[in-house]
Amino acid sequence: MSELIKRASIFLRETIWFERRETRRAWGFLRRLLQVSFLVGKGFLDNKCFLRASALSYTALLSLVPLLAFAFSILKGLGVEAEAPLRVVLTRVSAGQQDVVDKMVTYVSSYIAGRCIWSCMTEKETI
């Protein structure tokens, strides 16, 4: 088994890159497909794409709460009950997981309340 892995490793690192005329076009196409697949996989791992994708997801989730809090505080200021639309949007985003929706609504409400308390405190100090 280890001999097979060793031969496959040598094939992917060395043999596949030798330029030669293939008697059949299918073998040439398959060789080119393996070359491109190898380069894509190597580039994906070398550029740490898994780490970058998880960082992008984390940043997007962190920026979602202040954005929702801002949008729904504006809606509350206009007299619209904001919790119902918030639940609808979050239910669609979270694929129907009700516990996630409840936690996000609680967090956005506390974020809005915290901002309101902070803005009320700063207004009293300036008066």
C-alpha positions in Angstrom: 0.0 0.0 0.0 2.8 2.4 0.9 4.4 1.6 -2.5 1.3 2.7 -4.3 1.2 5.9 -2.4 4.8 6.5 -3.1 4.3 5.9 -6.8 1.3 8.2 -6.9 3.2 10.9 -5.2 6.1 10.7 -7.7 3.6 10.7 -10.5 2.0 13.9 -9.3 5.2 15.7 -8.5 7.3 14.6 -11.5 6.0 12.3 -14.2 2.8 14.3 -15.0 4.8 17.4 -15.9 6.9 15.8 -18.6 5.8 16.9 -22.0 5.2 14.1 -24.4 3.0 13.3 -27.4 0.0 11.2 -26.4 -1.1 8.7 -29.0 -4.7 9.1 -27.8 -6.3 12.5 -27.3 -8.2 11.2 -24.2 -4.9 10.5 -22.4 -3.6 14.0 -23.2 -6.9 15.5 -21.9 -6.7 13.4 -18.8 -3.1 14.4 -18.1 -4.0 18.1 -18.6 -7.0 17.6 -16.3 -4.7 16.1 -13.6 -2.2 18.9 -13.9 -4.9 21.6 -13.5 -6.5 19.7 -10.6 -3.1 19.3 -8.9 -2.3 23.0 -9.3 -5.7 24.1 -8.0 -5.5 21.8 -4.9 -1.9 22.9 -4.2 -2.8 26.6 -4.5 -5.9 26.2 -2.4 -3.8 24.6 0.4 -0.8 26.9 0.0 -3.0 30.1 0.2 -4.8 28.8 3.3 -8.2 29.2 1.7 -9.9 27.2 4.5 -8.6 29.7 7.1 -9.6 32.7 4.9 -13.1 31.3 4.3 -13.6 30.8 8.0 -12.3 34.3 8.8 -14.6 35.8 6.2 -17.6 34.0 7.7 -16.7 35.1 11.2 -16.3 38.7 10.1 -19.6 38.6 8.2 -21.5 37.3 11.2 -19.9 39.9 13.5 -20.9 42.7 11.2 -24.4 41.4 10.8 -25.6 42.3 14.4 -24.7 46.0 14.3 -26.2 46.3 10.8 -29.4 44.7 11.9 -29.5 46.8 15.1 -29.0 49.9 13.1 -31.7 49.0 10.6 -34.3 48.0 13.2 -33.6 51.0 15.5 -34.4 53.2 12.5 -37.6 51.2 12.0 -38.5 51.6 15.6 -37.9 55.3 15.3 -40.4 55.4 12.5 -42.9 53.6 14.6 -42.7 50.2 13.0 -42.6 47.2 15.3 -39.2 45.8 14.4 -39.1 42.4 16.1 -41.4 40.7 13.7 -39.5 41.6 10.5 -36.3 40.8 12.4 -37.5 37.3 13.2 -38.5 36.7 9.6 -35.2 37.8 8.2 -33.2 35.8 10.7 -35.3 32.7 10.2 -34.5 32.8 6.5 -30.8 33.5 7.2 -30.4 30.8 9.8 -32.2 28.1 7.8 -35.1 27.9 10.3 -33.1 27.2 13.5 -35.4 28.9 16.1 -32.8 28.8 18.9 -30.4 30.8 16.8 -33.1 33.3 15.9 -34.0 33.8 19.5 -30.4 34.4 20.5 -29.9 36.9 17.7 -33.1 38.8 18.5 -32.0 39.0 22.2 -28.6 40.1 21.2 -29.8 42.7 18.7 -32.4 44.0 21.3 -29.7 44.3 24.0 -27.4 46.0 21.4 -30.1 48.5 20.6 -30.9 49.1 24.3 -27.2 49.5 25.1 -26.8 52.1 22.4 -29.9 53.9 23.6 -28.6 54.0 27.2 -25.2 55.1 26.0 -26.7 57.9 23.8 -29.0 59.0 26.7 -26.0 59.2 29.1 -23.9 61.3 26.7 -26.8 63.7 26.0 -27.3 64.3 29.7 -23.6 65.1 30.1 -23.6 67.7 27.3 -26.6 69.6 28.7 
